Amino acid sequence: MAKDYKVNFNDYSFTTEEGTFSGKLDFKMFGKKQNILVYITLDNGDKIIAAAYKDNDYYGLRDIEIDSNIEVTFTKSQSGMIRLSDVNLI
């Protein structure tokens, strides 16, 4: 039987900080722009959304199971946006 995931998407927001953070992958779904949206609860309790794109092979998120502990890195892009730049399973 499939696990029923209940996620309140209103609790999550895009991060405004660069850095590397660890947390738990709460939920993921494919977006409209050949991307995967992931919902993560960080170890400090913050709840963030991140987008991973096909051109980066989704940083492996397509194959990482929900409830996995992960480490995510965010960096500032040339346009000044904070973007997901790496994901590691921990």
Rosetta blueprint (number, residue, H / E / L):
1 M L
2 A L
3 K L
4 D L
5 Y L
6 K L
7 V L
8 N L
9 F H
10 N H
11 D H
12 Y L
13 S E
14 F E
15 T L
16 T L
17 E L
18 E L
19 G E
20 T E
21 F E
22 S E
23 G E
24 K E
25 L E
26 D E
27 F E
28 K E
29 M E
30 F E
31 G L
32 K L
33 K L
34 Q L
35 N E
36 I E
37 L E
38 V E
39 Y E
40 I E
41 T E
42 L E
43 D L
44 N L
45 G L
46 D L
47 K E
48 I E
49 I E
50 A E
51 A E
52 A E
53 Y E
54 K H
55 D H
56 N H
57 D H
58 Y H
59 Y H
60 G H
61 L H
62 R H
63 D H
64 I L
65 E L
66 I L
67 D L
68 S L
69 N E
70 I E
71 E E
72 V E
73 T E
74 F E
75 T E
76 K E
77 S L
78 Q L
79 S L
80 G L
81 M L
82 I E
83 R E
84 L E
85 S E
86 D E
87 V E
88 N E
89 L E
90 I L
